[in-house]
Amino acid sequence: MHQKNIPLNSRMPREAEDADRFIDLERLAAIALRQARVVAVGAGIGLALGAAYLVFTPSEYTAATRILLDNSLTRFAEEKNPAPAAMQADSMISSEVEILKSARLARAVAVAQNLQANEAFLNPPRSPIGWLKGQVKAVTGLFSSAPEPSPASVENARIGKATALLQAGLNAERVGRSYVIEVSFRANDRKLAGAIARAYADAYLSDQLDANFDATQRATVWLQGRLAELRESSQAAALEVEKFRAEHGLTSARGELISEQQLSDLNSQLILAQADTANALARYDQFKAIIDSGPDNAVRNATIPADKGGNNAVINDLKARYLGVTKREQEVSTRFGKDHAQAVALRREQADLTGQIFQELQQLTESYRNEYEVAKSRETSLRNNVGQMAGQSSEAGQSLVRLRELEQKSAALATLYQTFLSRHEEASQQQTFPIAKARVISEAGDPVSASSPRKAMVLGLSLVLGLFGGAAAGAFREFRERFFRTGEDVRTALGFDFLGYLPVVGTRLSNSNAGSLAEAAPPVTPRILRVAINAPSSSFAETLRNTKLACDVVLQGRPSKVIGFVSVLPHEGKTTVAANFAGLLAANGARTLLIDGDLRNPGLSRGLSLAPDKGLVEAIVGEQHWQNTVMVDRTTRLAIIPAVVRRRQSHTSELLSGPGMQALIEEARAAYDYIVVDLPPLGPVVDAKAFAPMADGFVMVTEWGSTPRALVRAAMQAEPQVADKVLGVVLNKTDTGQLARYGTFGGAERYLQHYASYYVEPTATKG
């Protein structure tokens, strides 16, 4: 329990913390160890509830059969059997699953198995929750009145109940992405579960056959009536087509009317004539543009066509001579100059050839103009003929439109008649093939073992839920943990030095060392206030020695030290700690005065073996000299000034801060080395605050696991004159058995068992 004392102006160096670490694994592990019992209790409760559930829940058995939806079974009865698309297949299988779950199929199974008369099926064993629901319904039914049902209604009601139970116990689902549907049924009787699963498969196949037969029969009857109507309509439409053709003379050859054929030929000739006219016009325009450009440009740019016979040969010959003369003229001009006689002669010859070529081109252009005029006249003639022919066939065209309409109607009726006739024949053939599109591929057998409840799963789930519940309870307890448990809590929450832990003490303490002295001279203080004296080698006494060392270090150099013991709440053991601290000082030979400064609730004075008749109040007000109020313990020579309160005092703070108290302290400093003052708690009264100017230091006493950290921190913030003089904090009433659970890994709290060889603890009971 010993903790090294640190001066107020210094702080213990701490391990550097990683600012980026937001999950403290050590703290989580410590919390887990601390709440292990709560989690274990939660796990035990979960297992107990799971076991109770297994005991009171009736067993259920599940039988399953598998049905394959196979369209290939009807390939002999149908000419076409296209495989359905993926989306169609999904819809088809989902529809079949809903049929299996339908009330109609369940009713058929119930009637086939006579389940309405099976009491074991209608009234199965129920779980505790089901039994409770049944009792509630029974009590509710007592307050409702209904007429006496008839036997038929009773039978229907029993069948309806059996149907509802079948639907509740049935499960139908697709197996993966296949065309297989698994049908399972659960019941409390394994043989009944197997029988119902097999009955469901048989009922489904029978329902498939009945549905196919009924649908085919209804289709056949409807098609027969429809075929008669279509036959009459088709014949009437064909007769109307022939009658209209005869009335309007719409004869045809090669599938077309004669007028249409003539008009088509004229259109073809007109198209060719238009092409010839366009071709002639293009050639005429080309050569006309050449002629219009002048003789010189015409000779240079003229392109001689190959379809003009002799004219083309003459022009080509003239152009060849022109090119030869031009070449010779350029050579002579280059060698002898442009004014040379031969060059001049050659240029005259060149001009003469240019005129001849231009004249030939003019003749050629005129011939192209004549060709264009001829082609244009032919095109005009053909266009006039086409217009005349079109006018002649307009009436025939209108009649032909009506004829086409009648022919289309007749063809549509004929096609529809053939289609319905084919369907009628197919339906008639399918009536002779009553084959279902499904078959059983896995027949249901009687289950051997129960499917529900699953013991391992229930117990495992109960254990997990219990662990979660225990963890939640432990987390809630940790969330509510707002008290001082370790010295680190003190340093973190208050910033004060931690002086040590004081274990819980009782009323029966062994005092073998002081037994003879006690018999000779009974002490003034009771044993609860003499723990440090009676057990000087205990951890309790060691913590008080550490407190003395802290006082001596901080208050070094002062011949007399006034130390006040304070707490925030009552009943935190402040008086016991102050008395034992003073007794330990006196036992070590120091002149020590213990003053009971709690004038509202003088617990120290009430615990004295001798009832005093005068005390601190009389000394302060001057009725008695303070030396006359002192009681001395004969064993330790501890001087005690009790507080005798004969009536309720309302001005105790004025008494503790007044001149009488100041004079008493000043005089006592000259006579004693230590003056220990047991002051009232800080929470209810301001007496400690009033005494603060006279105190050299304060020792804060807090109860381990009971005093809220926030309350102490708020009290220190509200009382700065006390907080500035706090020498340290001791945690009183510490449960040493539980202390190690609150310490961090590597903290001193986890190694307290290693200190046991250094302490001799007194035998005590909690009181």
Number of C-alpha atoms within 10 A of each C-alpha: 24 20 18 14 21 19 16 17 6 8 12 10 6 6 6 6 7 7 6 6 8 7 8 8 10 12 14 12 13 17 18 17 14 19 20 15 13 21 23 17 17 25 22 17 19 24 22 16 17 21 16 11 18 18 11 13 17 16 21 20 22 28 26 24 21 23 20 16 20 13 14 14 14 18 12 12 18 14 9 9 12 8 10 11 9 10 8 11 15 16 12 14 18 16 12 19 18 12 16 24 20 13 16 13 18 27 20 18 24 26 14 13 15 12 22 19 15 13 9 12 18 18 10 12 16 16 16 13 11 12 12 12 13 13 12 11 11 11 11 10 11 8 7 7 7 6 5 8 10 9 9 9 11 12 14 13 14 18 22 17 17 25 24 17 17 26 18 12 13 23 17 20 18 18 11 8 9 12 16 20 23 17 23 22 26 26 24 19 18 20 16 22 27 24 16 26 26 25 19 26 23 15 18 23 19 14 18 18 18 15 14 18 20 13 13 20 16 11 15 20 13 12 17 13 10 15 18 12 11 19 16 12 16 19 13 13 19 18 12 14 19 13 11 16 15 10 8 13 11 17 12 12 9 7 8 11 17 15 18 16 15 14 18 14 11 17 17 11 16 21 13 13 21 17 14 19 19 15 14 20 18 14 17 21 15 15 23 19 13 22 21 11 13 11 19 14 14 21 23 12 13 17 14 15 11 10 8 12 9 10 17 18 13 14 21 15 13 18 19 13 15 20 15 12 20 17 12 15 23 16 14 18 16 11 10 13 15 16 11 14 13 16 22 16 14 20 18 13 16 18 16 12 20 20 14 16 23 21 15 15 25 16 11 20 20 14 13 20 17 13 17 21 13 13 19 18 12 16 20 13 12 19 18 12 16 19 13 12 17 16 11 13 17 12 11 16 16 10 16 17 11 14 20 12 12 19 17 15 17 20 15 14 21 18 14 15 21 15 12 16 19 12 15 21 12 16 22 16 13 20 17 10 15 16 20 21 17 21 17 18 13 12 14 24 17 18 19 11 11 18 15 18 15 13 15 9 12 18 19 15 15 23 22 16 18 24 22 16 20 24 21 15 16 21 17 11 13 13 9 9 14 16 19 22 26 23 23 16 15 24 16 10 14 20 14 21 25 26 30 27 29 26 20 17 20 15 15 14 18 16 17 11 12 13 12 11 13 14 9 9 11 15 20 21 22 15 20 18 23 24 28 28 25 22 23 20 15 20 24 27 25 21 24 26 21 19 25 17 16 23 23 13 15 17 18 11 9 12 11 20 21 22 26 29 25 27 27 25 21 17 13 21 19 27 27 21 25 27 27 23 27 33 29 25 24 23 18 12 13 17 19 28 28 27 25 26 29 24 26 18 17 19 20 25 25 14 17 17 13 13 12 16 12 20 26 29 25 19 22 20 14 12 11 15 15 23 14 12 22 21 20 17 17 14 19 22 18 25 24 28 26 28 27 20 19 8 7 10 13 10 11 19 17 15 22 25 18 15 13 20 22 17 14 16 17 13 13 19 18 10 14 17 20 21 25 26 27 27 28 29 23 21 15 10 14 16 23 29 20 18 23 22 14 16 18 19 23 26 24 24 26 29 25 23 19 17 20 17 21 14 15 23 17 13 17 18 13 12 16 13 16 25 21 14 18 23 27 27 25 26 26 24 19 23 15 16 10 12 18 21 18 18 21 18 15 9 14 16 21 15 13 15 11 9 11 13 7 10 16 13 18 21 13 13 11 9 8
